[in-house]
Each structure stands twice: as C-alpha cells, then as structure tokens.
Amino acid sequence: MAARETGFLKLVDEATPAPAEAAALLRKAFPEPYAAAWLRAVAKLRDAGYGQSVVGTYELHGPRIALLVGPEPAIEMADLVSTLAIRSGRRAAECLSVAGEGVARRFADADAFRRWLAIVTRFVGLAPESAASVLDRMDSLLVRLSLGSLESWLLAGIRGAGNEVERRREFFLIGHPEAERLLRREAGEVIFADMDRRMKAYVDALFGVRVPIREPAAGAPEASRRRTSFSEGLIRMPPTYPGFRGDQAETVFRAALAHIGAHYRHSGGRFPIGKLKPMQVALVSLIEDARVEYLAMRDFPGLARLWKPFHVAEAAGGLVAQTLFARLSRALIDPDFDDGDTWVRKGRAMFVERLGRIDDPAISREIGNILGNDLGQMRIQFNAKTYVVEPAYRDDNLGLWDMGDEQSPPTEMQEVIYESVKLTRTENPEEQPPDRERQEPEQGEAGQRTARLAEEPEELGMPVARYPEYDHLTGRERAEWTTVLEYRPRPGSLDVAEAILERNQVLVDRIAGLIRSAKVSRPQRLRRQIDGEALDIDAVIDAAIARRGGDVPDPRVYQTMARRYRDLSVLVLLDVSQSTRDRVKGHVMSVLDLEREATLLLAYAMSEIGDPFAIAAFCSNQRDDVRYMRVKDFGQPYDAGAVASLVGLHPGYSTRLGAALRHAGADLRAQHTHRRLVLVISDGEPSDVDCPDPRYLVEDARRAVQTLGAQGIDVFCVGLDSGGDAYLARIFGRNVTQLDRIERLPERLPMLYLRLTA
C-alpha cells in the first residue's frame, strides 16, 4: 500500500505541481483504486489541447467534488468537460467544473450529482451555445429550482425558441422576461397572473378602483420591481413576492392591492417635491401610507387583520434609518406596539394629535418634514439608492409625488391599451419562415379568422386564451405555454354551398331520416309499463288496492329506464393547415374541399334535427399564434352567415392540435347536455415549425384528449392520412376512424356521427 501511495504522489507531482497539503487532498479525494482513473482523466483533457485553463479548473474543483459526492462522479465529469470544450467552448468547460462544485456542495449526494450531469449533457446536446450562460448562474438557479424543475425550465427555453439559435441564446441570458416568468412557475412561486381576476374584483369591490394591472417595466429600478407602484391610470404589481408562498403569497397580493386602493380613495393630488431631501420624501410617504390606511380601516375595520401581521419590526435594534422607519410604520398602525425610542414616540404622538384632520393629506407633509429634520440633527444616515419600503405590501410611493414637468414620467396610456382577457392575452407574434405546412399559399377564397396569404394584408387575430402544453420529456404540463388567437371569418360564396347540397340531395334526405330516429339523452325513469326491469311500487300498490276492492287491476306495474329525446352537444373541429390544400389523388378536389362538403352535409342534418352544435377550424403559426376560427357557435343559428363562413375556410400554416382541442373543450364545458363530443377531422400528424421533436405535439394532443375525457367530453377523430395509424391511435386510442378513400368523407362523416351518437 505504501508503495502505491508513493507512486500516486509521484504522478500527482508530475501532473500538477502542488504543495504537500494539495497532495494530501488529492490522496484523500481519490484513494486507490481511483487515483489512476483520475490521473488518466486529467491527462486526457491535457492531451486534447483544450488549454491549461480548462485542465487547471478541472484539477482544482474535481478533488473537492470527489470529497463531497465520491470519486466516481468527479472522474465521470471529465467526459462532459471535454464535450463542452468541443461544442460550447473553453469558457463553458471551465464553468462546468466551477458549477459542479457548487452542485456537489448543495446536494452532497452522488445520485443527485449524476442526475445533474445528465441534465447538463442533454442541454448541451440541444443548446450548446447557451451552456456557459446557464452554468454561470447555476447556483442561483438551484436556489429556486429542484433538479426536475431545472430540467423542465431548460427544456422550456429550448422548446420556446424552436430551432433558432439566437432566440435560445437570448432566453438563457439573465433578465429575459419570458425566461423569468417560466422560472417563477417552475420554482412553484405564486404568480399574480394566476389570481389577477379575483384580485381586480377585490380592489374594485372595496374602493371602486378599475385600472389595468401590469408587471413593472423591465427597466424599472430594483426597488420598484420589488414593490407595487401606481399612477392615475395604471397599477404596477410585482409578479411574485420572493419569500411568500402559498396562502401567504395570496395574502400579500391582497394586502398590496388594498393599500393601493386606499391611496386611490384617500390620497389627494400629488405632493410637489420641491426642495425636499430624499429622507424627507421617504418619511412623508410613510406618514401618507399610514394616513390612508387609517382612513381605509375606519371604513373597513377588517383591513387591520390584513395589514398588521406584515408589521414585524421589533422595538430594538440599531439607530439606522431603515430600522427606525419600520418601527414607526408599526407604531402608527398597531396601537398595542410599545416602542421606547423617543423619535418613534414623537412620530406616533404627532399622528394622533392630527386625527381631527386625518382627511387632510397636508398632515403627512407636516409630520414627515419634522421627523426628517430630527433625524438630520441626530446624524442618522439615509441611503436612497438602497432604500426599499417596508413592509413588503406597501408601494414604492412614486405615485404620490410630482417631480415637475421635466422629470415627469412618460405617459403610460400605451400600457393600458392592451389589457388581458383572462385566461391571458399576448401580442401577435411576427411572421416566421414557412415550413412544409405553410409553403407559398395561393390566392384563394376568403377564410374565417384564418391564416392570410403572404402577399395580402395579414388580419390581426384577437388573443383570447393561454393554455398549458405537455412535455413528454419531463412528464409535466408547461403552464400558459400556447396562445390561442381567434380570427374573424371572411365569407365565401353561398352558391358553392347550394351546389353541394343539390349534388347530394339523396344523401341529405337519407341522413336526416336516420338521425331523426336516434336518441341520445339522460336515461329517464318510465313508470307504469307493461314490462320492465323492476316493479313500479306505486303501481303495484294501486293494483293491490284495486284487486281487494273487486276491480280489475291495471297490468302496467313495471318501470324501466329509457332515453326519450336527444340530449347532446357536438363541436366539429376542422384541421385547415397548409397540407389540406393538397389535391386528393385522382380528383380535382382538395382535402379541404372534401372537409367543407362533408361538414356542410352534417351541419344541414344536425340543424334539421335540432342538435346543439358548433363548427370551428384551426391551424397554427408556432405556439404564440394558434389560430382558431369560429364558423358557428352554440346558440348561433345555422344561417347563411355560418354557411358562408364554412365555405370560405382557407388552408395555411401548421397543426398544433392540443391547444385547439383545449379551446374547443372550453366551449363544450359550457354546454349542459348529457353528452358532449368533439369531432376532429384532420389529415396530418400534429406539427409546428417550433417543434423539431416529432413526438412532442403528438404527446401533447394525447394529453389534451385525456384531460377532456376526464371532464366528461368525448373526442373522436376522422383521420384522412392513410399512413397515420400509429400517431392517431396514440392520440385518440380507439376513438378514431381512418378513411382509406378520402373522397368518401362526405358520405361517411354523417354516418359516423349517427353511430357515435346512437
């Protein structure tokens, strides 16, 4: 053993000249039989020519990692260092070793460290250009994320950028707004966007405040990004309050909005800042906060229970401005708080003395000026650059002050124009390069709120909802990942519809007769029947009484369950992606022509029967522009306008089926019928230009079908792709029929509907 140790130290001295303590560290980190493997790993990196900085960083951090999680993971990391040096550059390779020590220190577990290495390996394979950016901030990421959440966040950035390297690079840079939003979600932080509807209703009910609520501007000072802010026409709300989770997070949002509402109700015009010093401005603001809260609690005493728990300052501590301000804030809202400091007592006394004038905002300036002068005489220092208003629910007070004409902030009307229709609305994305599903659309008939031709003006869609999307690699849904935009239909020619119906009149009559005999409803109990599954107790008693009285009893003493009338709602969802422009083999008609013809026949029959039904079409232009076209809504008559909209459908773009299904399901959930059905007609596998993984949208569509099924909504697909057996079965299970001869769709679709609703 002694001979082996001597040989090891000799190799160490040759490989990395180090003092005796470094050699001891290496011997402890890599005992036999790992010493030789470690040295081989170092030698391999050196011989590869990556440079001394890469090798030296690995030599420095590798032993420390080995001491924390064992020698094997530290040695295994050398392969990833090599991969990074080749694919991402030397700096990324150095960052890996540094980040690796931090990860090992955080988890101190070999399995967790190996999982982290696997996550980084996958990430480097998909986004090598962003490896250094991510590894640089790995420690701060793992403060907020578990390893599973880290993997999900990394994949979200890759999914969101599609194949665009520059978009990936921007996403993983610090400060990217979408990256930060997704990071907050993966961290499990409570986000204001998840509760904005009820928060808006809350502040409206209390104070009648109805103004847009937005996140702080990207360039806002740190203090403003951590606190609420308000102006005459806008409230800025931090998306999260770090450190507040669960119910406590919702409470701080509620407290913050109630505080802003109190300002809107009770603060007068803005204070002219004049020649006030920063400390005086902060103190006047503090007193004004206390004044409006006093008035609000006078109207709504329960607000005291909301606000007071956030005031946790103790009647002790150093005489520094931030601490004294927090103590004064508590003293003004909590009469039971006993603070022996002379300055705090003076502030409370002046406030109480002026309660007779509490409706006058001028008292805030009076008290604040006096207290500010006192602190100046006490030589108390105040750093305006690091000052953050406490407690957390209070605003940054910028809305209280008039900075003068030259310093007035720019108008924020532009922030008001685009307000969410929750779920959530987003801006229409820019056009992206075409893919297989979107190549060079021809001039054609006007469409519903559909994709427009590249050469004609693009009609703007209205963002109406955001939906999650399922990632099969993580096994999790990514919240608010897709945006559905509804596009206004443009009518086609009614002559086309009339020609279709005339050409198929025999089929129309046959369909109507068959459907009229179908019954779809909740089973009803039918009493006093000649036969049935059970006795009708009331009828049996009546029969017994009649028999004892000498009368002939009524033989109808049974009861049964039967469906007596139709009770179903159907939404027909048409795929109008670019591939539906293709001609059917051996015919002059396109796939979309056949979809239109079949849907016209089905709609005619359903309207004659009286079944509630809707028709919609969809295509997609990446995740931020899932295009949904309402041809006919539930409750809307099937009239000339609906027919014209159906005839005018136009093909374009791609097939993001999952988002379209979720949006269709939202419509069907509002229908209170016994059965609810989405009938999908599609000619191709789900795909989009930002999804290079062919399984991704298939698995998401499958998840959407499962989710709707759990909500009591059936989903059935008519597949027009002769080679689509595998993916159609994966998405819809047995609820799919595939047409080998697409030209038979107009005949088969109504018959299929009859079978499904029988």
C-alpha atoms as one frame of an Amber mdcrd trajectory, in Angstrom:
protein
   0.000   0.000   0.000   2.836   2.396   0.887   4.460   1.729  -2.481   1.220
   2.525  -4.319   0.808   5.809  -2.372   4.383   6.814  -3.207   3.740   6.137
  -6.880   0.492   8.111  -6.766   2.151  11.145  -5.163   4.894  10.999  -7.760
   2.294  11.077 -10.524   0.486  13.939  -8.794   3.689  15.935  -8.503   4.421
  15.379 -12.175   0.895  16.208 -13.310   0.131  19.166 -11.058   2.979  20.612
  -9.029   1.407  21.275  -5.649   2.384  21.686  -2.032   2.128  18.828   0.390
  -1.368  19.779   1.545  -2.659  19.659  -2.041  -1.175  16.211  -2.484  -2.863
  15.116   0.741  -6.162  16.465  -0.547  -5.781  14.509  -3.773  -4.931  11.339
  -1.896  -7.998  11.753   0.281 -10.269  12.603  -2.643  -9.064   9.789  -4.894
  -7.926   6.814  -2.815  -6.914   3.629  -4.541  -8.199   2.341  -6.921  -9.499
   5.743  -8.157  -6.174   7.572  -8.264  -5.092   6.168 -11.606  -8.507   6.848
 -13.182  -8.385  10.460 -12.008  -4.929  10.980 -13.442  -5.969   9.407 -16.726
  -8.953  11.788 -16.911  -6.689  14.793 -16.320  -4.146  13.548 -18.841  -6.871
  13.014 -21.439  -8.037  16.614 -21.080  -4.459  17.899 -21.277  -3.635  15.830
 -24.343  -6.807  17.036 -26.103  -5.340  20.521 -26.255  -8.210  22.397 -24.611
  -5.787  24.700 -22.844  -4.402  24.943 -19.332  -7.388  26.965 -18.070  -9.795
  24.091 -18.806  -7.491  21.458 -17.332  -6.489  23.583 -14.352 -10.091  24.390
 -13.430 -11.000  20.713 -13.534  -7.931  19.819 -11.456  -8.880  22.453  -8.893
 -12.552  21.581  -8.453 -12.511  17.853  -9.235 -10.986  16.786  -5.888 -13.410
  18.998  -3.967 -16.307  17.407  -5.839 -14.908  13.959  -5.066 -14.794  14.729
  -1.347 -18.464  15.784  -1.446 -20.066  13.135  -3.668 -17.391  10.489  -4.188
 -14.537   9.981  -6.662 -16.517   8.241  -9.418 -18.856  11.160 -10.313 -15.909
  13.571 -10.226 -13.991  11.395 -12.684 -17.072  10.893 -14.881 -17.451  14.663
 -15.159 -14.261  14.819 -17.241 -16.118  13.450 -20.277 -18.655  16.272 -20.046
 -15.847  18.817 -19.644 -14.436  17.507 -22.915 -17.821  17.644 -24.653 -18.361
  21.220 -23.536 -14.914  22.302 -24.665 -15.652  20.915 -28.131 -19.279  22.009
 -28.549 -19.583  25.127 -26.397 -16.054  26.435 -25.998 -13.397  26.591 -23.315
 -15.232  29.040 -21.101 -18.248  26.733 -20.836 -15.941  23.836 -19.954 -14.395
  25.897 -17.157 -17.855  26.935 -15.928 -18.867  23.282 -15.641 -16.133  22.496
 -13.133 -16.945  25.575 -11.057 -20.688  24.907 -11.149 -20.102  21.240 -10.414
 -18.501  22.016  -7.071 -21.479  24.201  -6.137 -23.927  21.448  -7.083 -21.956
  18.842  -5.155 -21.885  21.093  -2.114 -25.626  21.743  -2.360 -26.761  18.116
  -2.696 -23.822  16.134  -1.242 -25.248  13.072  -2.964 -23.706  11.064  -5.799
 -27.031  10.177  -7.440 -28.202  13.795  -7.428 -24.877  14.929  -8.869 -25.065
  12.326 -11.629 -28.596  13.428 -12.443 -27.361  16.994 -12.731 -24.599  15.859
 -15.095 -27.214  14.056 -17.208 -29.367  17.205 -17.365 -26.406  19.314 -18.457
 -25.391  16.683 -21.015 -28.848  16.739 -22.595 -28.901  20.522 -22.543 -25.512
  20.811 -24.237 -26.709  18.451 -26.949 -29.710  20.691 -27.665 -28.389  24.202
 -26.969 -24.569  24.210 -26.890 -24.356  27.962 -27.498 -26.141  28.689 -24.200
 -24.205  26.337 -21.927 -21.863  28.965 -20.486 -24.744  31.347 -19.680 -26.639
  28.654 -17.804 -23.636  27.224 -15.958 -22.596  30.722 -14.886 -25.858  31.130
 -12.981 -26.335  27.517 -11.905 -26.029  28.280  -8.211 -28.758  30.945  -8.288
 -30.972  28.660 -10.386 -30.710  25.812  -7.890 -31.573  28.154  -5.042 -35.036
  28.335  -6.601 -35.361  25.086  -8.542 -35.194  21.381  -7.870 -33.319  19.262
 -10.394 -36.604  18.254 -12.008 -37.723  21.861 -12.255 -34.331  22.861 -13.628
 -34.646  20.294 -16.410 -38.180  21.439 -17.197 -37.093  25.095 -17.342 -34.152
  24.327 -19.622 -36.377  22.347 -21.970 -38.941  25.147 -21.928 -36.344  27.556
 -23.229 -35.338  25.149 -25.962 -38.949  24.403 -26.917 -39.846  28.069 -26.989
 -37.019  29.009 -29.319 -37.593  26.177 -31.752 -34.533  25.810 -33.951 -33.460
  29.447 -33.686 -30.053  29.700 -32.036 -30.273  33.417 -31.346 -33.637  33.081
 -29.608 -32.203  30.341 -27.388 -29.202  32.489 -26.578 -31.424  35.433 -25.603
 -33.720  33.261 -23.488 -30.911  31.959 -21.289 -29.361  35.355 -20.668 -30.135
  36.882 -17.264 -33.121  39.181 -17.354 -35.083  37.710 -20.264 -38.741  38.327
 -19.267 -40.160  35.073 -20.635 -37.354  33.080 -19.031 -38.008  34.759 -15.699
 -41.756  34.119 -15.963 -41.200  30.428 -16.607 -38.556  30.287 -13.894 -41.053
  31.595 -11.369 -43.566  28.978 -12.428 -41.082  26.123 -12.207 -39.996  27.383
  -8.793 -43.585  26.996  -7.603 -43.869  30.655  -6.722 -47.373  32.085  -6.561
 -47.724  34.435  -9.523 -50.078  37.377  -9.606 -51.266  36.438 -13.103 -52.851
  33.298 -11.621 -55.155  35.348  -9.423 -55.482  38.686 -11.154 -59.204  38.301
 -11.832 -60.205  37.870  -8.234 -57.685  40.483  -7.083 -59.142  43.023  -9.509
 -62.627  42.175  -8.296 -61.432  42.577  -4.699 -59.998  46.084  -5.091 -62.986
  47.098  -7.204 -65.415  45.911  -4.529 -63.556  47.749  -1.759 -62.647  51.026
  -3.401 -64.231  51.074  -6.838 -60.788  51.013  -8.454 -60.837  49.731 -12.032
 -57.478  50.286 -13.682 -55.162  47.936 -15.579 -52.638  45.981 -13.525 -49.315
  45.208 -15.190 -45.874  43.950 -14.217 -43.142  46.532 -13.539 -41.370  47.825
 -16.618 -38.201  45.916 -17.499 -36.000  48.970 -16.886 -37.590  49.953 -13.580
 -35.315  50.405 -10.538 -34.867  47.370  -8.319 -36.943  48.922  -5.533 -39.827
  49.481  -7.939 -39.631  45.926  -9.265 -39.942  44.576  -5.718 -42.905  46.736
  -4.706 -46.219  47.827  -6.150 -46.459  51.181  -7.859 -49.358  53.266  -9.119
 -50.253  56.267 -11.232 -53.542  57.811 -12.305 -54.287  55.074 -14.823 -52.133
  52.056 -14.021 -51.050  49.787 -11.181 -47.700  48.013 -11.395 -47.662  44.746
  -9.469 -44.589  42.523  -8.961 -45.271  39.116 -10.498 -44.142  37.474  -7.258
 -43.089  38.388  -3.745 -39.987  36.271  -3.026 -40.222  34.562   0.330 -44.021
  34.453   0.352 -45.575  31.148  -0.671 -48.982  29.520  -0.781 -51.751  31.307
   1.097 -49.255  33.836   2.434 -48.404  34.889  -1.124 -52.051  35.495  -1.959
 -52.425  37.473   1.251 -49.550  39.808   0.401 -51.012  40.425  -3.063 -54.358
  41.196  -1.462 -52.758  43.495   1.116 -50.794  45.333  -1.574 -53.842  45.962
  -3.746 -55.905  47.069  -0.760 -53.145  49.537   0.113 -53.100  50.907  -3.444
 -56.886  51.146  -3.330 -56.629  53.199  -0.143 -54.318  55.616  -1.971 -56.757
  55.953  -4.858 -59.612  56.615  -2.437 -57.934  58.873   0.129 -54.736  60.417
  -1.270 -55.269  63.815  -2.830 -53.204  65.364  -5.589 -49.522  64.637  -5.847
 -47.154  66.298  -3.412 -44.779  68.782  -5.095 -41.328  67.501  -4.330 -39.839
  71.000  -4.180 -36.565  71.052  -2.275 -37.274  68.109  -0.010 -34.366  65.829
   0.758 -34.640  62.099  -0.001 -35.107  61.242   3.683 -37.984  63.704   3.991
 -39.609  62.321   0.851 -39.444  58.812   2.321 -40.908  59.962   5.643 -43.737
  61.986   4.097 -44.566  58.894   2.036 -44.513  56.711   5.160 -46.903  59.021
   7.003 -49.181  59.183   3.948 -49.232  55.376   3.842 -50.300  55.300   7.481
 -52.899  58.056   6.935 -54.686  56.357   4.017 -54.618  53.029   5.823 -56.167
  54.621   8.902 -58.986  56.009   6.758 -59.463  52.697   4.959 -59.618  50.800
   8.269 -62.174  53.303   9.521 -64.404  52.286   6.608 -63.422  48.608   6.636
 -62.145  47.564  10.099 -61.271  44.093   8.821 -58.366  45.539   6.859 -56.440
  45.798  10.128 -56.306  41.989  10.241 -54.932  42.013   6.702 -52.197  44.627
   7.137 -50.992  44.392  10.737 -49.395  40.901  10.514 -46.879  42.262   7.988
 -45.563  44.798  10.508 -42.999  42.747  12.408 -40.420  45.374  13.411 -39.138
  44.975  16.959 -38.756  47.819  19.450 -34.997  47.397  19.404 -32.065  47.490
  17.055 -29.554  49.981  15.788 -30.409  53.599  15.102 -30.389  53.343  11.321
 -32.973  54.886   9.038 -34.406  51.659   7.599 -34.968  50.163  11.058 -36.467
  53.339  12.526 -38.815  53.695   9.563 -40.081  50.130  10.018 -40.637  50.708
  13.753 -42.529  53.937  13.086 -44.716  52.200  10.484 -45.701  49.581  13.036
 -46.296  52.160  15.750 -48.736  54.058  13.512 -50.866  51.027  12.605 -50.652
  48.994  15.820 -51.735  50.842  18.991 -50.541  47.905  21.118 -46.959  48.208
  19.869 -44.797  49.774  22.593 -41.571  51.348  21.350 -39.468  53.297  23.812
 -37.496  55.232  21.204 -38.072  58.977  21.552 -38.213  59.600  17.814 -40.771
  56.821  17.208 -42.891  58.055  20.118 -42.803  61.597  18.758 -43.961  60.401
  15.344 -46.886  58.489  16.837 -47.854  61.414  19.077 -47.918  63.893  16.174
 -50.038  61.494  14.134 -52.560  61.035  16.961 -52.714  64.794  17.596 -53.773
  65.335  13.986 -56.503  62.689  13.839 -59.017  65.520  13.768 -57.522  66.475
  10.388 -56.891  62.920   9.201 -58.737  63.591   5.932 -56.186  66.276   5.013
 -53.118  64.928   3.134 -51.178  68.005   4.262 -50.595  66.437   7.679 -48.345
  63.833   6.046 -46.023  66.547   4.803 -46.086  68.371   8.143 -45.172  65.294
  10.177 -42.683  63.978   7.639 -40.771  67.274   7.459 -40.445  67.500  11.242
 -39.336  63.888  11.646 -36.870  64.236   8.793 -35.282  67.303  10.393 -34.997
  65.422  13.685 -33.143  62.528  12.032 -30.840  65.001  10.332 -29.922  66.518
  13.694 -29.349  63.004  15.041 -26.886  62.401  12.179 -28.860  59.364  11.018
 -27.697  58.356   7.548 -30.173  57.551   4.776 -29.183  55.810   1.524 -31.881
  56.498  -1.056 -30.317  54.078  -3.553 -30.714  51.037  -1.310 -33.916  52.032
   0.472 -36.865  49.688  -0.004 -40.249  50.458   1.524 -41.289  48.127   4.331
 -43.374  46.117   4.937 -43.483  44.303   1.623 -47.117  45.015   0.751 -46.639
  48.794   0.625 -45.961  50.593  -2.643 -42.847  52.451  -3.785 -44.672  55.796
  -3.299 -43.687  57.165  -6.701 -47.364  57.799  -7.376 -47.513  60.332  -4.529
 -45.002  62.795  -5.924 -44.960  65.452  -8.622 -41.420  65.553  -9.986 -42.031
  68.675 -12.064 -42.545  68.914 -15.814 -39.023  67.958 -16.792 -38.902  64.909
 -14.562 -42.420  63.636 -15.087 -42.521  60.040 -16.234 -43.738  59.400 -19.779
 -47.397  58.714 -20.376 -48.429  55.151 -19.641 -51.517  55.095 -21.865 -49.761
  52.639 -24.160 -49.619  50.222 -21.218 -53.386  50.484 -20.797 -54.369  49.697
 -24.393 -53.543  46.009 -24.352 -55.246  44.559 -21.276 -55.689  40.828 -20.712
 -58.842  38.814 -21.295 -58.022  36.137 -18.772 -57.085  33.367 -19.340 -54.305
  35.775 -20.718 -53.754  37.706 -23.935 -50.453  38.255 -25.657 -49.257  40.278
 -28.588 -49.438  38.857 -32.094 -46.006  37.424 -32.994 -44.081  38.289 -36.088
 -44.268  36.079 -39.139 -41.836  33.183 -39.231 -40.246  31.411 -42.203 -42.512
  28.844 -43.875 -42.323  25.123 -43.280 -43.854  22.125 -45.034 -47.305  23.056
 -43.737 -47.035  26.685 -44.776 -45.394  26.879 -48.189 -46.456  29.657 -50.540
 -50.239  29.768 -50.160 -52.087  30.516 -53.380 -54.696  33.195 -53.823 -57.978
  31.565 -52.800 -61.329  32.091 -51.218 -61.725  34.332 -48.232 -61.445  32.499
 -44.921 -62.595  32.541 -41.336 -60.252  34.112 -38.859 -57.594  32.101 -40.678
 -54.081  32.442 -41.863 -53.755  35.060 -44.589 -51.636  34.880 -47.692 -48.143
  36.302 -47.529 -48.933  38.735 -50.318 -52.185  40.056 -48.845 -52.545  42.120
 -45.648 -52.378  39.943 -42.544 -55.523  40.192 -40.448 -54.765  40.511 -36.767
 -56.236  37.863 -34.527 -57.606  38.547 -31.072 -55.713  36.747 -28.271 -58.381
  35.063 -26.166 -56.716  32.380 -24.061 -53.484  30.772 -22.998 -53.273  27.046
 -22.387 -50.696  24.629 -20.997 -48.741  22.245 -23.174 -47.472  18.837 -22.159
 -43.786  17.959 -22.488 -43.282  14.211 -22.691 -39.600  14.533 -21.779 -40.400
  15.938 -18.335 -43.846  14.397 -17.892 -45.254  17.796 -16.911 -47.535  20.420
 -18.374 -45.911  23.769 -19.042 -48.427  26.382 -17.864 -49.651  29.123 -20.216
 -47.373  27.931 -22.995 -49.639  28.382 -26.018 -51.736  31.366 -27.034 -54.972
  30.956 -28.953 -55.961  33.825 -31.224 -59.390  33.968 -32.803 -59.601  35.279
 -36.353 -62.701  36.858 -37.870 -64.221  34.737 -40.651 -64.451  36.129 -44.141
 -67.467  34.770 -46.042 -67.258  32.545 -49.083 -69.825  32.120 -51.826 -73.250
  30.722 -50.917 -73.535  29.396 -54.461 -70.867  26.838 -53.611 -72.887  25.583
 -50.626 -76.103  25.358 -52.641 -74.357  23.370 -55.345 -73.021  20.901 -52.762
 -76.466  20.315 -51.237 -78.136  19.918 -54.617 -75.491  17.456 -55.731 -76.024
  15.371 -52.580 -79.784  15.738 -52.051 -80.415  11.994 -51.871 -77.717  11.618
 -49.236 -79.066  14.583 -47.270 -82.551  13.049 -47.113 -81.173   9.686 -46.091
 -79.027  11.189 -43.340 -81.863  13.268 -41.928 -84.135  10.247 -41.710 -81.547
   8.138 -39.937 -80.532  10.790 -37.432 -84.141  11.609 -36.567 -84.566   8.128
 -35.148 -81.509   8.354 -32.924 -81.976   9.090 -29.232 -79.199  10.470 -27.083
 -80.203  11.640 -23.625 -80.030  11.005 -19.937 -81.911   7.804 -19.101 -85.387
   8.636 -17.778 -87.470   6.509 -15.444 -90.656   5.378 -17.211 -93.346   4.276
 -14.761 -96.478   2.093 -15.198 -95.111  -0.010 -18.035 -96.398  -3.389 -19.246
 -92.885  -4.791 -18.818 -89.599  -3.523 -17.493 -86.532  -4.174 -15.355 -88.192
  -3.550 -11.970 -91.569  -3.230 -10.291 -93.145   0.199 -10.005 -94.030   0.189
  -6.283 -96.741   2.838  -6.583 -98.372   0.960  -9.462 -98.177  -2.335  -7.521
 -99.895  -0.735  -4.504-102.633   0.697  -6.720-103.115  -2.704  -8.367-103.358
  -4.429  -4.961-105.951  -1.907  -3.760-107.992  -2.367  -6.928-107.887  -6.141
  -6.613-109.028  -6.111  -2.986-111.794  -3.735  -3.916-113.007  -6.116  -6.567
-111.820  -4.049  -9.503-109.674  -5.227 -12.389-106.083  -4.155 -11.574-104.015
  -2.203 -14.089-101.395  -4.608 -15.514 -98.853  -1.792 -16.024 -96.896  -2.432
 -12.811 -93.303  -2.227 -14.132 -90.802   0.537 -14.561 -87.877   0.898 -16.926
 -85.127   3.347 -17.896 -85.088   4.725 -21.426 -83.771   7.631 -23.438 -86.711
   9.670 -24.715 -85.122  12.577 -26.563 -81.816  13.743 -27.976 -79.512  15.413
 -25.449 -76.049  16.020 -26.855 -73.771  18.833 -27.984 -71.209  18.447 -30.758
 -68.303  20.641 -31.806 -66.855  19.830 -35.215 -63.171  20.841 -35.301 -61.618
  21.102 -38.757 -57.898  20.984 -39.478 -57.224  23.685 -42.100 -53.424  23.512
 -42.069 -51.433  24.005 -45.263 -51.464  20.301 -46.122 -55.255  20.392 -46.631
 -54.544  22.351 -49.821 -53.229  19.115 -51.397 -55.361  17.521 -54.092 -56.968
  14.164 -53.390 -55.355  11.513 -55.553 -57.370  11.040 -58.731 -59.644  14.022
 -58.034 -59.668  17.740 -58.700 -60.889  18.485 -55.161 -58.518  19.304 -52.313
 -58.654  17.764 -48.849 -60.180  20.984 -47.511 -62.836  20.918 -50.264 -63.919
  17.493 -49.015 -63.858  18.647 -45.375 -66.129  21.557 -46.271 -68.520  19.386
 -48.260 -68.786  16.749 -45.544 -69.293  19.352 -42.819 -72.000  21.107 -44.850
 -73.934  17.859 -45.151 -73.523  17.028 -41.480 -74.440  20.546 -40.360 -77.554
  20.548 -42.514 -78.736  17.303 -40.957 -77.943  18.374 -37.376 -79.692  21.703
 -37.817 -82.809  19.914 -39.087 -82.790  17.617 -36.059 -82.133  20.460 -33.630
 -78.944  19.158 -32.013 -76.852  21.953 -30.438 -73.654  22.093 -32.470 -70.722
  24.324 -33.250 -68.148  24.336 -36.022 -64.604  25.656 -35.727 -61.383  25.398
 -37.694 -57.770  25.699 -36.613 -54.174  25.955 -37.751 -51.058  27.284 -36.033
 -48.110  29.563 -36.592 -45.959  28.481 -33.619 -47.057  28.405 -30.007 -47.850
  32.114 -29.756 -50.305  32.056 -32.653 -52.668  29.077 -32.548 -55.356  30.255
 -34.946 -58.961  29.403 -34.107 -61.794  30.276 -36.479 -65.382  30.172 -35.246
 -67.639  29.134 -38.117 -70.718  28.623 -35.946 -71.085  28.864 -32.175 -73.510
  27.081 -29.887 -76.679  29.141 -29.683 -75.978  30.784 -33.029 -78.383  29.841
 -35.833 -77.074  27.831 -38.719 -77.870  30.515 -41.243 -76.420  31.978 -44.405
 -73.640  33.671 -42.438 -72.452  30.400 -40.908 -72.644  28.620 -44.252 -70.640
  31.380 -45.938 -68.004  31.193 -43.203 -67.665  27.447 -43.680 -67.343  27.751
 -47.448 -64.731  30.483 -47.061 -62.251  28.474 -44.988 -58.745  28.732 -46.390
 -55.697  26.496 -45.697 -52.449  27.652 -44.135 -49.713  27.068 -41.563 -49.336
  24.082 -39.210 -51.277  21.722 -36.932 -50.966  22.385 -33.174 -53.848  20.116
 -32.269 -53.562  20.060 -28.470 -54.148  23.782 -27.992 -57.095  23.737 -30.412
 -58.659  20.814 -28.528 -58.316  22.610 -25.208 -60.001  25.696 -26.634 -62.804
  23.627 -28.140 -63.218  21.869 -24.805 -63.653  25.224 -23.067 -66.666  25.874
 -25.315 -68.147  22.439 -24.707 -67.789  22.679 -20.935 -70.428  25.397 -21.006
 -72.939  23.014 -22.631 -75.162  21.264 -20.081 -76.154  18.266 -22.148 -75.963
  14.581 -21.366 -73.206  14.019 -23.869 -70.559  16.380 -25.226 -68.451  15.471
 -28.216 -65.537  16.992 -30.121 -65.408  15.562 -33.637 -61.967  16.223 -35.139
 -61.326  15.996 -38.875 -57.611  16.056 -39.675 -55.337  14.978 -42.487 -51.965
  15.004 -40.782 -49.799  14.490 -37.727 -49.618  17.374 -35.220 -46.627  19.562
 -36.050 -45.360  23.133 -35.953 -42.204  24.918 -37.022 -41.023  25.494 -33.451
 -41.265  21.777 -32.567 -38.404  19.760 -34.086 -39.246  16.802 -31.820 -41.871
  14.795 -33.790 -43.281  13.208 -30.627 -43.786  16.450 -28.742 -47.102  17.624
 -30.212 -48.416  14.079 -30.577 -47.989  13.506 -26.844 -49.467  16.915 -26.063
 -52.552  16.174 -28.179 -52.904  12.833 -26.388 -52.749  14.638 -23.051 -55.413
  17.120 -24.226 -57.720  14.240 -25.216 -57.205  12.596 -21.814 -57.901  15.868
 -19.997 -61.133  16.436 -21.902 -62.172  12.855 -21.234 -61.728  13.421 -17.503
 -64.053  16.422 -17.853 -66.779  14.322 -19.471 -66.050  15.403 -23.044 -65.576
  12.706 -25.669 -63.114  13.275 -28.501 -63.345  11.350 -31.761 -61.189  11.773
 -34.848 -61.784  11.129 -38.505 -58.288  10.626 -39.912 -57.596  11.434 -43.541
 -53.945  10.330 -43.502 -53.582   6.810 -44.892 -50.267   6.412 -43.077 -51.388
   7.792 -39.747 -52.350   4.609 -37.899 -49.617   4.889 -35.272 -49.960   8.505
 -34.206 -53.781   8.571 -34.485 -54.080   5.542 -32.222 -51.574   7.117 -29.839
 -53.615  10.310 -29.578 -57.203   9.063 -29.706 -56.947   5.409 -28.699 -59.904
   3.543 -30.172 -61.843   6.750 -30.794 -60.615   7.120 -34.345 -61.669   6.001
 -37.772 -59.395   6.277 -40.740 -60.604   6.698 -44.300 -58.567   4.912 -46.939
 -60.590   6.696 -49.606 -60.761  10.337 -48.628 -63.280  11.079 -51.359 -65.897
   9.166 -49.349 -65.690  11.618 -46.446 -68.931  13.488 -47.342 -70.826  10.204
 -47.200 -69.035   8.668 -44.232 -68.942  11.633 -41.852 -72.713  11.927 -41.250
 -72.989   8.138 -40.897 -70.169   8.183 -38.392 -71.956  10.886 -36.432 -75.054
   8.708 -36.312 -73.046   5.792 -34.964 -71.275   7.907 -32.361 -74.494   9.399
 -31.042 -76.625   6.261 -31.147
